[in-house]
Amino acid sequence: MHCGAFLLSTEDNSFCCQNGNHVVPPLQALPNHMQALLQIPSQRRHLIEYSCVINNLFSFAGIGVTGGGFQHFPAGGPPVVAITGRTYHLI
């Protein structure tokens, strides 16, 4: 209702943004050249088909965050890092 998230049937409206208390601004529009690619059916099909491969290419890239950044938790449990804010790849 507040943030436009798609929720599962078992999740209540407060699950994603706590009834509007933590609404994240919408993502910026895609760059024009990406929007143009998505308008061509054959290119769109290739992007969908190879999306996992493309994603894997970026998995080795450096990661940056906005907002609070990385939160490291004390030792004692499994290694965990929580990221607050938005993530992006450093290219």
Long-range contacts (C-beta under 8 A, 24 or more apart in sequence): 24-86, 58-89, 61-89, 61-90, 61-91, 62-89, 62-90, 63-87, 63-88, 63-89, 63-90, 64-88, 64-89, 64-90
